Amino acid sequence: MAVSSSPASSTTVPTHLLVVDDDTEIAQILSRYFGSHGFRVSTAGDGVQMRHILDGDPVDIVMLDIGLPGEDGFSLTRNLREHWHGPVIIVSGRGESVDRVVGLELGADDYVTKPFDLRELLARVRSVLRRTAPPVRADRKADASRRL
């Protein structure tokens, strides 16, 4: 979960995960699983739907398949890096070393091959979110621990 706070109040908002996969069964499995772990999940079947969601709603992390209809996941990863600066995890059936290297070099934060273990994928998402979260100043950490 991402924490959003303002001087007036402190609220917890769910981390918004966008799953981009044309396989509706996989998208539904990921949506249910991550939803049950406190994430808000949106799904898109292609790049057009992905862009529509990104244009209309703040997204915290994108999980992206490579083999999509129309524009492939590599091209979408490149586009995300040019126009959006959140974390991207590629989840693909393409498990060759060259595919993983290309995905990571295009800017993906992680690359997971299908089939995958849902618990491992959740751990990888949480890890990427930790690494990409804005740093918290030491004095804010101390203030927060004193309030507990």
Secondary structure, DSSP 4 states (H G I P E B T S, - for coil): -EEEE-SS-EEEE--EEEEE-S-HHHHHHHHHHHHHTT-EEEEESSHHHHHHHHHHS--SEEEE-SS-SSS-HHHHHHHHHHH--S-EEEEES---HHHHHHHHHTT-SEEEESS--HHHHHHHHHHHHHHHSPPPPHHHHHHHHHH-
